[in-house]
Amino acid sequence: MLLFKLIIVILLIFILVSLFTALYYMVKSPDNAASVAKSLTIRIGLSLFLLLLIFVGAKFGVIMPHGFGE
């Protein structure tokens, strides 16, 4: 269970790194549109993988979802 949560946190960190990499390419030079698009594509892929991982973890009981105020 702790390993699963650690994987989620690591993926979140990679998503943030990819986002800031795209920001760096955008600020560095406006001609780097391909690099920005590639970085944002990686971020979207990682985000979708993270969402799928959370759904699978909740389905198999690895993580326990809860509502607000419970």
N, C-alpha and C positions, 0 to 999 in steps of 0.2 A: 504494500500500500504506500509506503514511504517512497519507494523507488518510482512508482507511478506518478506521484505528486512531484517528485524531483524532475522527471522527464517533462512534465507540463511546465514547470518553471523554466527549465532550460529552453524549451520551445518558445516560451514567451520572450525570453532574452534574445533568442535568435531573430524573432519577429521585430523586436525593437531595433536591433542592430541593422537589419535589412532596411527598416524604415529610415533610420538616420543615415545610412549609406546613400539612399536615394536623395535625401535632403542635401547631403554633401555634394553629390554629382550635380544637383540642380543649381546650387549656389556657386560651385566652382566654375562652371562654364555652361551657358545655355545650349551649347552645341552637343552636349552629352545626352541627348534624348534617348538613345538606345540603351545607355547604361542605366538611366533612370527607369526606363520601362522594364529592363531585366530585373533590377532590384525590387521593383514593386510587384512584378510577377512572382518572384521568389517569396515575397512577403504574403501574397494572397495564397499561394500554395501551402505555405507553412500554417497560415491561419485556418485553412480548410482542413488540413491534417490534424491540427490541434482540436478543432471542433469535433471531428470524427472520433478522435481518441477519447475525448470527454464523453461523448455519447456511448461509445463501446464500454468505457470504464463504468459508467452509470448502469448500463444494461446488465453487465456481469457482476455488479456489486463490488467492484474494486474501490470506487468512490461512492459516497452516499450523498445524493443531492438533498437539499432541504429548502423549505420555503421561508419567507420572511415571517418573523414573529412566532416561530415554533419553538 
